[in-house]
């Protein structure tokens, strides 16, 4: 997953304050990065792992 080629999105409730995370989706994968540090790396989750994380949150 190339972050430069991804369409990242964040919650509309974030009000552009850069204190949230952004997500991107590809078939079978979800990427997550820190809005404050977009170049600092990102995490990639398989769809089952992403669903498990969301259930835990």
N, CA, C and O atoms as a Tripos MOL2 file, in Angstrom:
@<TRIPOS>MOLECULE
protein
  228   227    57     0     0
PROTEIN
NO_CHARGES

@<TRIPOS>ATOM
      1 N           0.8550   -1.1740    0.0000 N.3       1 UNK1
      2 CA          0.0000    0.0000    0.0000 C.3       1 UNK1
      3 C           0.8980    1.2330    0.0000 C.2       1 UNK1
      4 O           1.6610    1.4590    0.9390 O.2       1 UNK1
      5 N           0.8000    2.0080   -1.0400 N.am      2 UNK2
      6 CA          1.5830    3.2400   -1.1760 C.3       2 UNK2
      7 C           0.7470    4.4130   -0.6390 C.2       2 UNK2
      8 O          -0.2610    4.7710   -1.2470 O.2       2 UNK2
      9 N           1.1480    5.0110    0.4820 N.am      3 UNK3
     10 CA          0.3220    6.0700    1.0760 C.3       3 UNK3
     11 C           0.1220    7.2770    0.1720 C.2       3 UNK3
     12 O          -0.8930    7.9660    0.2780 O.2       3 UNK3
     13 N           1.0620    7.5400   -0.7050 N.am      4 UNK4
     14 CA          0.9280    8.6880   -1.6070 C.3       4 UNK4
     15 C          -0.1660    8.4610   -2.6460 C.2       4 UNK4
     16 O          -0.6970    9.4190   -3.2080 O.2       4 UNK4
     17 N          -0.5020    7.2110   -2.9010 N.am      5 UNK5
     18 CA         -1.5050    6.8980   -3.9120 C.3       5 UNK5
     19 C          -2.8570    6.5570   -3.3040 C.2       5 UNK5
     20 O          -3.7790    6.1560   -4.0150 O.2       5 UNK5
     21 N          -2.9740    6.7130   -2.0110 N.am      6 UNK6
     22 CA         -4.2180    6.3850   -1.3040 C.3       6 UNK6
     23 C          -5.0860    7.6160   -1.1150 C.2       6 UNK6
     24 O          -4.5900    8.7410   -1.0420 O.2       6 UNK6
     25 N          -6.3650    7.3890   -1.0410 N.am      7 UNK7
     26 CA         -7.3040    8.4620   -0.7030 C.3       7 UNK7
     27 C          -7.6080    8.3410    0.7860 C.2       7 UNK7
     28 O          -8.3800    7.4770    1.2020 O.2       7 UNK7
     29 N          -7.0060    9.1980    1.5740 N.am      8 UNK8
     30 CA         -7.1630    9.1720    3.0230 C.3       8 UNK8
     31 C          -8.3820    9.9830    3.4160 C.2       8 UNK8
     32 O          -8.6930   10.9960    2.7890 O.2       8 UNK8
     33 N          -9.0750    9.5320    4.4600 N.am      9 UNK9
     34 CA        -10.2340   10.2800    4.9520 C.3       9 UNK9
     35 C         -10.2390   10.2450    6.4700 C.2       9 UNK9
     36 O          -9.6570    9.3610    7.0980 O.2       9 UNK9
     37 N         -10.9120   11.2320    7.0380 N.am     10 UNK10
     38 CA        -11.0510   11.2900    8.4960 C.3      10 UNK10
     39 C         -12.4780   11.6760    8.8230 C.2      10 UNK10
     40 O         -13.2400   12.0780    7.9440 O.2      10 UNK10
     41 N         -12.8290   11.5560   10.0660 N.am     11 UNK11
     42 CA        -14.1920   11.8630   10.4990 C.3      11 UNK11
     43 C         -14.5220   13.3320   10.2290 C.2      11 UNK11
     44 O         -13.6840   14.2120   10.4240 O.2      11 UNK11
     45 N         -15.7160   13.5770    9.7910 N.am     12 UNK12
     46 CA        -16.1300   14.9600    9.5390 C.3      12 UNK12
     47 C         -16.2120   15.7560   10.8350 C.2      12 UNK12
     48 O         -16.1580   16.9850   10.8020 O.2      12 UNK12
     49 N         -16.3400   15.0860   11.9680 N.am     13 UNK13
     50 CA        -16.4080   15.7680   13.2680 C.3      13 UNK13
     51 C         -15.0440   16.2530   13.7530 C.2      13 UNK13
     52 O         -14.9630   16.8880   14.8050 O.2      13 UNK13
     53 N         -13.9790   15.9720   13.0190 N.am     14 UNK14
     54 CA        -12.6450   16.3610   13.4690 C.3      14 UNK14
     55 C         -12.3690   17.8520   13.3320 C.2      14 UNK14
     56 O         -11.4370   18.3550   13.9600 O.2      14 UNK14
     57 N         -13.1460   18.5710   12.5360 N.am     15 UNK15
     58 CA        -13.0360   20.0370   12.4060 C.3      15 UNK15
     59 C         -11.6490   20.5330   12.0140 C.2      15 UNK15
     60 O         -11.2580   21.6290   12.4180 O.2      15 UNK15
     61 N         -10.9080   19.7730   11.2520 N.am     16 UNK16
     62 CA         -9.5760   20.1700   10.7710 C.3      16 UNK16
     63 C          -8.6080   20.5240   11.8880 C.2      16 UNK16
     64 O          -7.7050   21.3310   11.6680 O.2      16 UNK16
     65 N          -8.7590   19.9550   13.0700 N.am     17 UNK17
     66 CA         -7.8480   20.2920   14.1620 C.3      17 UNK17
     67 C          -6.6360   19.3620   14.2230 C.2      17 UNK17
     68 O          -5.8060   19.5020   15.1210 O.2      17 UNK17
     69 N          -6.5190   18.4270   13.2990 N.am     18 UNK18
     70 CA         -5.3530   17.5460   13.1770 C.3      18 UNK18
     71 C          -5.0890   16.7170   14.4290 C.2      18 UNK18
     72 O          -3.9400   16.3850   14.7210 O.2      18 UNK18
     73 N          -6.1240   16.3850   15.1580 N.am     19 UNK19
     74 CA         -5.9610   15.5430   16.3390 C.3      19 UNK19
     75 C          -6.8020   14.2830   16.1900 C.2      19 UNK19
     76 O          -7.6150   13.9450   17.0510 O.2      19 UNK19
     77 N          -6.5860   13.6070   15.0870 N.am     20 UNK20
     78 CA         -7.3450   12.3970   14.8130 C.3      20 UNK20
     79 C          -6.5150   11.4810   13.9300 C.2      20 UNK20
     80 O          -5.3450   11.7500   13.6580 O.2      20 UNK20
     81 N          -7.1200   10.4250   13.4990 N.am     21 UNK21
     82 CA         -6.4590    9.5260   12.5630 C.3      21 UNK21
     83 C          -7.2030    9.5640   11.2380 C.2      21 UNK21
     84 O          -8.3720    9.9430   11.1710 O.2      21 UNK21
     85 N          -6.5080    9.1680   10.2020 N.am     22 UNK22
     86 CA         -7.0920    9.0560    8.8750 C.3      22 UNK22
     87 C          -7.0470    7.5910    8.4750 C.2      22 UNK22
     88 O          -6.1630    6.8500    8.9040 O.2      22 UNK22
     89 N          -7.9950    7.1790    7.6590 N.am     23 UNK23
     90 CA         -8.0190    5.8080    7.1800 C.3      23 UNK23
     91 C          -8.1070    5.7900    5.6620 C.2      23 UNK23
     92 O          -8.5790    6.7400    5.0390 O.2      23 UNK23
     93 N          -7.6480    4.7030    5.0890 N.am     24 UNK24
     94 CA         -7.7790    4.4470    3.6640 C.3      24 UNK24
     95 C          -8.0920    2.9760    3.5030 C.2      24 UNK24
     96 O          -7.7160    2.1640    4.3480 O.2      24 UNK24
     97 N          -8.7670    2.6280    2.4420 N.am     25 UNK25
     98 CA         -9.1350    1.2260    2.2310 C.3      25 UNK25
     99 C          -8.6830    0.7700    0.8590 C.2      25 UNK25
    100 O          -8.7540    1.5030   -0.1270 O.2      25 UNK25
    101 N          -8.2310   -0.4330    0.8320 N.am     26 UNK26
    102 CA         -7.8880   -1.1570   -0.3830 C.3      26 UNK26
    103 C          -8.5510   -2.5180   -0.2540 C.2      26 UNK26
    104 O          -8.9100   -2.9130    0.8560 O.2      26 UNK26
    105 N          -8.7240   -3.2370   -1.3310 N.am     27 UNK27
    106 CA         -9.3520   -4.5570   -1.2110 C.3      27 UNK27
    107 C          -8.6540   -5.4160   -0.1540 C.2      27 UNK27
    108 O          -7.4850   -5.7720   -0.2970 O.2      27 UNK27
    109 N          -9.3880   -5.7370    0.8990 N.am     28 UNK28
    110 CA         -8.8770   -6.6000    1.9500 C.3      28 UNK28
    111 C          -7.9960   -5.9290    2.9860 C.2      28 UNK28
    112 O          -7.5450   -6.5890    3.9220 O.2      28 UNK28
    113 N          -7.7330   -4.6190    2.8440 N.am     29 UNK29
    114 CA         -6.8210   -3.9220    3.7530 C.3      29 UNK29
    115 C          -7.3870   -2.5720    4.1730 C.2      29 UNK29
    116 O          -8.1440   -1.9430    3.4330 O.2      29 UNK29
    117 N          -7.0110   -2.1400    5.3670 N.am     30 UNK30
    118 CA         -7.3200   -0.7950    5.8500 C.3      30 UNK30
    119 C          -6.0420   -0.1840    6.4000 C.2      30 UNK30
    120 O          -5.3710   -0.7870    7.2370 O.2      30 UNK30
    121 N          -5.7040    1.0050    5.9350 N.am     31 UNK31
    122 CA         -4.5400    1.7250    6.4270 C.3      31 UNK31
    123 C          -4.9690    2.8160    7.3990 C.2      31 UNK31
    124 O          -6.0320    3.4160    7.2380 O.2      31 UNK31
    125 N          -4.1360    3.0730    8.4110 N.am     32 UNK32
    126 CA         -4.4340    4.0850    9.4260 C.3      32 UNK32
    127 C          -3.1720    4.9050    9.6720 C.2      32 UNK32
    128 O          -2.0860    4.3470    9.8250 O.2      32 UNK32
    129 N          -3.3160    6.2280    9.7090 N.am     33 UNK33
    130 CA         -2.1730    7.0960   10.0140 C.3      33 UNK33
    131 C          -2.6140    8.2600   10.8930 C.2      33 UNK33
    132 O          -3.8010    8.5730   10.9910 O.2      33 UNK33
    133 N          -1.6480    8.8840   11.5190 N.am     34 UNK34
    134 CA         -1.8660   10.0340   12.3950 C.3      34 UNK34
    135 C          -1.9590   11.2860   11.5250 C.2      34 UNK34
    136 O          -1.0680   11.5510   10.7180 O.2      34 UNK34
    137 N          -3.0220   12.0460   11.6850 N.am     35 UNK35
    138 CA         -3.2070   13.2590   10.8950 C.3      35 UNK35
    139 C          -2.0910   14.2750   11.1360 C.2      35 UNK35
    140 O          -1.7200   15.0090   10.2200 O.2      35 UNK35
    141 N          -1.5530   14.3270   12.3560 N.am     36 UNK36
    142 CA         -0.5020   15.2930   12.6840 C.3      36 UNK36
    143 C           0.8420   14.9260   12.0470 C.2      36 UNK36
    144 O           1.7010   15.7920   11.8810 O.2      36 UNK36
    145 N           1.0310   13.6650   11.6920 N.am     37 UNK37
    146 CA          2.3220   13.2060   11.1760 C.3      37 UNK37
    147 C           2.1010   12.3020    9.9720 C.2      37 UNK37
    148 O           2.4090   11.1100   10.0140 O.2      37 UNK37
    149 N           1.5750   12.8650    8.9170 N.am     38 UNK38
    150 CA          1.2070   12.0810    7.7350 C.3      38 UNK38
    151 C           2.3830   11.3700    7.0880 C.2      38 UNK38
    152 O           2.2000   10.3350    6.4480 O.2      38 UNK38
    153 N           3.5650   11.8960    7.2400 N.am     39 UNK39
    154 CA          4.7440   11.2560    6.6600 C.3      39 UNK39
    155 C           5.4350   10.3040    7.6180 C.2      39 UNK39
    156 O           6.4540    9.7110    7.2650 O.2      39 UNK39
    157 N           4.9090   10.1460    8.8090 N.am     40 UNK40
    158 CA          5.5780    9.3680    9.8380 C.3      40 UNK40
    159 C           5.2810    7.8890    9.8320 C.2      40 UNK40
    160 O           5.6460    7.1900   10.7770 O.2      40 UNK40
    161 N           4.6420    7.3950    8.8170 N.am     41 UNK41
    162 CA          4.3250    5.9830    8.7550 C.3      41 UNK41
    163 C           2.8480    5.7320    8.9790 C.2      41 UNK41
    164 O           2.0880    6.6390    9.3190 O.2      41 UNK41
    165 N           2.4600    4.4860    8.7820 N.am     42 UNK42
    166 CA          1.0670    4.1160    8.9330 C.3      42 UNK42
    167 C           0.9780    2.6270    9.2450 C.2      42 UNK42
    168 O           1.9250    1.8710    9.0300 O.2      42 UNK42
    169 N          -0.1550    2.2360    9.7460 N.am     43 UNK43
    170 CA         -0.4180    0.8370   10.0470 C.3      43 UNK43
    171 C          -1.3440    0.2730    8.9850 C.2      43 UNK43
    172 O          -2.2010    0.9830    8.4590 O.2      43 UNK43
    173 N          -1.1720   -1.0010    8.6710 N.am     44 UNK44
    174 CA         -2.0560   -1.6770    7.7220 C.3      44 UNK44
    175 C          -2.6590   -2.8860    8.4220 C.2      44 UNK44
    176 O          -1.9490   -3.7040    9.0070 O.2      44 UNK44
    177 N          -3.9750   -2.9820    8.3510 N.am     45 UNK45
    178 CA         -4.7150   -4.0690    8.9650 C.3      45 UNK45
    179 C          -5.4100   -4.8930    7.8930 C.2      45 UNK45
    180 O          -5.9170   -4.3400    6.9170 O.2      45 UNK45
    181 N          -5.4380   -6.2020    8.0640 N.am     46 UNK46
    182 CA         -6.2940   -7.0360    7.2250 C.3      46 UNK46
    183 C          -7.7350   -6.7230    7.6110 C.2      46 UNK46
    184 O          -7.9720   -6.1660    8.6820 O.2      46 UNK46
    185 N          -8.6880   -7.0650    6.7740 N.am     47 UNK47
    186 CA        -10.0810   -6.7740    7.1120 C.3      47 UNK47
    187 C         -10.5250   -7.4760    8.3930 C.2      47 UNK47
    188 O         -11.2050   -6.8460    9.2030 O.2      47 UNK47
    189 N         -10.1790   -8.7500    8.6240 N.am     48 UNK48
    190 CA        -10.5660   -9.3600    9.9060 C.3      48 UNK48
    191 C          -9.9320   -8.6570   11.1030 C.2      48 UNK48
    192 O         -10.5870   -8.4900   12.1320 O.2      48 UNK48
    193 N          -8.6800   -8.2450   10.9900 N.am     49 UNK49
    194 CA         -8.0140   -7.5480   12.0960 C.3      49 UNK49
    195 C          -8.6400   -6.1800   12.3190 C.2      49 UNK49
    196 O          -8.8050   -5.7670   13.4670 O.2      49 UNK49
    197 N          -8.9920   -5.4690   11.2590 N.am     50 UNK50
    198 CA         -9.6290   -4.1620   11.3740 C.3      50 UNK50
    199 C         -10.9900   -4.2880   12.0600 C.2      50 UNK50
    200 O         -11.3170   -3.5100   12.9570 O.2      50 UNK50
    201 N         -11.7720   -5.2660   11.6320 N.am     51 UNK51
    202 CA        -13.0930   -5.4870   12.2450 C.3      51 UNK51
    203 C         -12.9430   -5.8300   13.7300 C.2      51 UNK51
    204 O         -13.7250   -5.3580   14.5560 O.2      51 UNK51
    205 N         -11.9600   -6.6350   14.0660 N.am     52 UNK52
    206 CA        -11.7200   -6.9950   15.4710 C.3      52 UNK52
    207 C         -11.3390   -5.7580   16.2720 C.2      52 UNK52
    208 O         -11.8030   -5.5880   17.3990 O.2      52 UNK52
    209 N         -10.4980   -4.8910   15.7070 N.am     53 UNK53
    210 CA        -10.1110   -3.6630   16.3960 C.3      53 UNK53
    211 C         -11.3210   -2.7700   16.6460 C.2      53 UNK53
    212 O         -11.4920   -2.2410   17.7440 O.2      53 UNK53
    213 N         -12.1480   -2.6070   15.6400 N.am     54 UNK54
    214 CA        -13.3470   -1.7760   15.7960 C.3      54 UNK54
    215 C         -14.2980   -2.3460   16.8460 C.2      54 UNK54
    216 O         -14.9080   -1.5920   17.6040 O.2      54 UNK54
    217 N         -14.4250   -3.6530   16.8940 N.am     55 UNK55
    218 CA        -15.2720   -4.2570   17.9360 C.3      55 UNK55
    219 C         -14.7210   -3.9840   19.3220 C.2      55 UNK55
    220 O         -15.4830   -3.7350   20.2570 O.2      55 UNK55
    221 N         -13.4010   -4.0290   19.4640 N.am     56 UNK56
    222 CA        -12.7780   -3.7940   20.7630 C.3      56 UNK56
    223 C         -12.8890   -2.3300   21.2000 C.2      56 UNK56
    224 O         -13.0100   -2.0370   22.3900 O.2      56 UNK56
    225 N         -12.8470   -1.4280   20.2400 N.am     57 UNK57
    226 CA        -12.9530   -0.0030   20.5660 C.3      57 UNK57
    227 C         -14.3640    0.3450   20.9780 C.2      57 UNK57
    228 O         -14.6480    1.5020   21.2900 O.2      57 UNK57
@<TRIPOS>BOND
     1     1     2 1
     2     2     3 1
     3     3     4 2
     4     3     5 am
     5     5     6 1
     6     6     7 1
     7     7     8 2
     8     7     9 am
     9     9    10 1
    10    10    11 1
    11    11    12 2
    12    11    13 am
    13    13    14 1
    14    14    15 1
    15    15    16 2
    16    15    17 am
    17    17    18 1
    18    18    19 1
    19    19    20 2
    20    19    21 am
    21    21    22 1
    22    22    23 1
    23    23    24 2
    24    23    25 am
    25    25    26 1
    26    26    27 1
    27    27    28 2
    28    27    29 am
    29    29    30 1
    30    30    31 1
    31    31    32 2
    32    31    33 am
    33    33    34 1
    34    34    35 1
    35    35    36 2
    36    35    37 am
    37    37    38 1
    38    38    39 1
    39    39    40 2
    40    39    41 am
    41    41    42 1
    42    42    43 1
    43    43    44 2
    44    43    45 am
    45    45    46 1
    46    46    47 1
    47    47    48 2
    48    47    49 am
    49    49    50 1
    50    50    51 1
    51    51    52 2
    52    51    53 am
    53    53    54 1
    54    54    55 1
    55    55    56 2
    56    55    57 am
    57    57    58 1
    58    58    59 1
    59    59    60 2
    60    59    61 am
    61    61    62 1
    62    62    63 1
    63    63    64 2
    64    63    65 am
    65    65    66 1
    66    66    67 1
    67    67    68 2
    68    67    69 am
    69    69    70 1
    70    70    71 1
    71    71    72 2
    72    71    73 am
    73    73    74 1
    74    74    75 1
    75    75    76 2
    76    75    77 am
    77    77    78 1
    78    78    79 1
    79    79    80 2
    80    79    81 am
    81    81    82 1
    82    82    83 1
    83    83    84 2
    84    83    85 am
    85    85    86 1
    86    86    87 1
    87    87    88 2
    88    87    89 am
    89    89    90 1
    90    90    91 1
    91    91    92 2
    92    91    93 am
    93    93    94 1
    94    94    95 1
    95    95    96 2
    96    95    97 am
    97    97    98 1
    98    98    99 1
    99    99   100 2
   100    99   101 am
   101   101   102 1
   102   102   103 1
   103   103   104 2
   104   103   105 am
   105   105   106 1
   106   106   107 1
   107   107   108 2
   108   107   109 am
   109   109   110 1
   110   110   111 1
   111   111   112 2
   112   111   113 am
   113   113   114 1
   114   114   115 1
   115   115   116 2
   116   115   117 am
   117   117   118 1
   118   118   119 1
   119   119   120 2
   120   119   121 am
   121   121   122 1
   122   122   123 1
   123   123   124 2
   124   123   125 am
   125   125   126 1
   126   126   127 1
   127   127   128 2
   128   127   129 am
   129   129   130 1
   130   130   131 1
   131   131   132 2
   132   131   133 am
   133   133   134 1
   134   134   135 1
   135   135   136 2
   136   135   137 am
   137   137   138 1
   138   138   139 1
   139   139   140 2
   140   139   141 am
   141   141   142 1
   142   142   143 1
   143   143   144 2
   144   143   145 am
   145   145   146 1
   146   146   147 1
   147   147   148 2
   148   147   149 am
   149   149   150 1
   150   150   151 1
   151   151   152 2
   152   151   153 am
   153   153   154 1
   154   154   155 1
   155   155   156 2
   156   155   157 am
   157   157   158 1
   158   158   159 1
   159   159   160 2
   160   159   161 am
   161   161   162 1
   162   162   163 1
   163   163   164 2
   164   163   165 am
   165   165   166 1
   166   166   167 1
   167   167   168 2
   168   167   169 am
   169   169   170 1
   170   170   171 1
   171   171   172 2
   172   171   173 am
   173   173   174 1
   174   174   175 1
   175   175   176 2
   176   175   177 am
   177   177   178 1
   178   178   179 1
   179   179   180 2
   180   179   181 am
   181   181   182 1
   182   182   183 1
   183   183   184 2
   184   183   185 am
   185   185   186 1
   186   186   187 1
   187   187   188 2
   188   187   189 am
   189   189   190 1
   190   190   191 1
   191   191   192 2
   192   191   193 am
   193   193   194 1
   194   194   195 1
   195   195   196 2
   196   195   197 am
   197   197   198 1
   198   198   199 1
   199   199   200 2
   200   199   201 am
   201   201   202 1
   202   202   203 1
   203   203   204 2
   204   203   205 am
   205   205   206 1
   206   206   207 1
   207   207   208 2
   208   207   209 am
   209   209   210 1
   210   210   211 1
   211   211   212 2
   212   211   213 am
   213   213   214 1
   214   214   215 1
   215   215   216 2
   216   215   217 am
   217   217   218 1
   218   218   219 1
   219   219   220 2
   220   219   221 am
   221   221   222 1
   222   222   223 1
   223   223   224 2
   224   223   225 am
   225   225   226 1
   226   226   227 1
   227   227   228 2
@<TRIPOS>SUBSTRUCTURE
     1 UNK1         2 RESIDUE 1 A UNK
     2 UNK2         6 RESIDUE 1 A UNK
     3 UNK3        10 RESIDUE 1 A UNK
     4 UNK4        14 RESIDUE 1 A UNK
     5 UNK5        18 RESIDUE 1 A UNK
     6 UNK6        22 RESIDUE 1 A UNK
     7 UNK7        26 RESIDUE 1 A UNK
     8 UNK8        30 RESIDUE 1 A UNK
     9 UNK9        34 RESIDUE 1 A UNK
    10 UNK10       38 RESIDUE 1 A UNK
    11 UNK11       42 RESIDUE 1 A UNK
    12 UNK12       46 RESIDUE 1 A UNK
    13 UNK13       50 RESIDUE 1 A UNK
    14 UNK14       54 RESIDUE 1 A UNK
    15 UNK15       58 RESIDUE 1 A UNK
    16 UNK16       62 RESIDUE 1 A UNK
    17 UNK17       66 RESIDUE 1 A UNK
    18 UNK18       70 RESIDUE 1 A UNK
    19 UNK19       74 RESIDUE 1 A UNK
    20 UNK20       78 RESIDUE 1 A UNK
    21 UNK21       82 RESIDUE 1 A UNK
    22 UNK22       86 RESIDUE 1 A UNK
    23 UNK23       90 RESIDUE 1 A UNK
    24 UNK24       94 RESIDUE 1 A UNK
    25 UNK25       98 RESIDUE 1 A UNK
    26 UNK26      102 RESIDUE 1 A UNK
    27 UNK27      106 RESIDUE 1 A UNK
    28 UNK28      110 RESIDUE 1 A UNK
    29 UNK29      114 RESIDUE 1 A UNK
    30 UNK30      118 RESIDUE 1 A UNK
    31 UNK31      122 RESIDUE 1 A UNK
    32 UNK32      126 RESIDUE 1 A UNK
    33 UNK33      130 RESIDUE 1 A UNK
    34 UNK34      134 RESIDUE 1 A UNK
    35 UNK35      138 RESIDUE 1 A UNK
    36 UNK36      142 RESIDUE 1 A UNK
    37 UNK37      146 RESIDUE 1 A UNK
    38 UNK38      150 RESIDUE 1 A UNK
    39 UNK39      154 RESIDUE 1 A UNK
    40 UNK40      158 RESIDUE 1 A UNK
    41 UNK41      162 RESIDUE 1 A UNK
    42 UNK42      166 RESIDUE 1 A UNK
    43 UNK43      170 RESIDUE 1 A UNK
    44 UNK44      174 RESIDUE 1 A UNK
    45 UNK45      178 RESIDUE 1 A UNK
    46 UNK46      182 RESIDUE 1 A UNK
    47 UNK47      186 RESIDUE 1 A UNK
    48 UNK48      190 RESIDUE 1 A UNK
    49 UNK49      194 RESIDUE 1 A UNK
    50 UNK50      198 RESIDUE 1 A UNK
    51 UNK51      202 RESIDUE 1 A UNK
    52 UNK52      206 RESIDUE 1 A UNK
    53 UNK53      210 RESIDUE 1 A UNK
    54 UNK54      214 RESIDUE 1 A UNK
    55 UNK55      218 RESIDUE 1 A UNK
    56 UNK56      222 RESIDUE 1 A UNK
    57 UNK57      226 RESIDUE 1 A UNK
